[in-house]
Amino acid sequence: MAIAEYIGLETINGPFVLVEGVQGAGYGELTDVIGPDGKVRKGRVVVLDERATLVQVFSGTGDLVPESTRVRFLGKELSMTLDPAILGRTFTGLGEPRDGCGPVYGRVTRNVNGQPINPMARAYPRDFIHTGISSIDVLTTLIRGQKLPIFSGNGLPHNALAVQIATQSRLVGAENFAVVFAGIGIKHDDAAFFSRELSDKGHTDKIVTFLNLADDPVIERIATPRFALTAAEYLAFDLGLHVLVILTDMTNYCEALRELGVAVGEVPSRKGYPGYLYSDLASLYERAGVLREGKGSVTQLPILTMPNDDITHPIPDLTGFITEGQIVLSRELDAKGIYPPIDVLASLSRLMKDGIGKGFTREDHPNLSSQLFASVSRVQEVRALASVVGSDELGKQDKASLAFGELFENQFLSQGTGEDRDIGFSLDKGWEILSVLPREQLTRISTEEARKYLAQK
């Protein structure tokens, strides 16, 4: 039931309308904005004042006439109706059906802003999530309950990587796994690509998709990740599923925050972004986790494009402070035709040590990953030296490092967009390419491990 309805607007400014004399409204309250044509647009209260109330209109303010527009205050916040039937469905950024299959009927309705999780109720994130991508599974392992962003750039294949992870991911030994995929401010061709690929690969019954397009109202981008995370929390903590949430592109979300902040007259901070960007991003990222008494979990894999490939830009910079590591895509590797072009030396999974090894993947995983990191780091040093003195002037060990570097990029890093590698295969491939190095360079593995896994040399 509406608590009040007001006729007439004081002003219309971009996506905002100003209503005077409102009594009893609350911050974040949902509204219906009804134009002269009778069309109902959803909105929410963003500024409260004794004299006037500012309302953000989700579907834009085009065709609204100040004198005859009505604003109905609904006395509730933005929410989503939930049911197990949301699996396999596609929604808009505002949680409305996009697949032509009708609305969702369910008994559960949740505020999309979520509920804070008591830190004492959280369990420490552990357990390996399989992605089928060697460089992630072996070197920057994704852990159940973790938030691990992908830092990309314009023109890099993060969309293909997002689809591959969405369709290949699983929790080893568990069937109750689902994916929530949210496209934020994406182009029409990207939306068509996501819809086609997710459908063609036959995993739609385990995926919930939210698609917010670039030409949709800016305010809708603010709501899209919140709807996606609300659906994920329902699947995880009500139905007991282990849910992986993929959010792409978080840069579009932050740009929408900046645009709306400027429109409402907020004082800008770094590069024009609002001063609350950190806390706003944290309110999304911290909705990942594992509950001690719960059967499900929420794992986040947000994807963002770094403006001008600048990793110190406020968006990746603040994201790195909140999350537990990052996966960085390399433009140099992409130019070589390597997919996925993951820069392993710039990438990191801070929770990796608690989800690999005996009981999770394989007992040789920790030492193997450490040795691969050390060997790749030496490759960079040798390549820099070779660019000065020439490869012919290098010693035997340095030439072995160059050979290792080529094998690492072409056989370990590089794989097909539909290639799903088992963790055992990826680990064995790591040992295989390490076998080209002399034993004295393998300082991160024991003699026993070297004898066991390098016997083929």
Helices and strands as residue ranges (DSSP letters): E 4-7, E 11-13, E 16-20, E 29-34, E 40-48, E 52-57, E 70-77, E 79-82, G 84-86, E 90-92, E 108-111, G 119-121, E 122-123, E 129-130, H 134-134, I 135-139, E 150-152, H 158-168, E 170-171, E 177-186, H 188-200, G 204-206, E 207-213, H 218-233, I 234-238, E 242-248, H 250-264, G 270-272, H 277-285, E 289-291, E 297-305, G 307-309, H 314-322, E 325-328, H 331-335, E 348-349, G 352-354, H 365-389, G 391-393, H 396-407, I 408-413, H 423-434, G 439-441, H 447-453
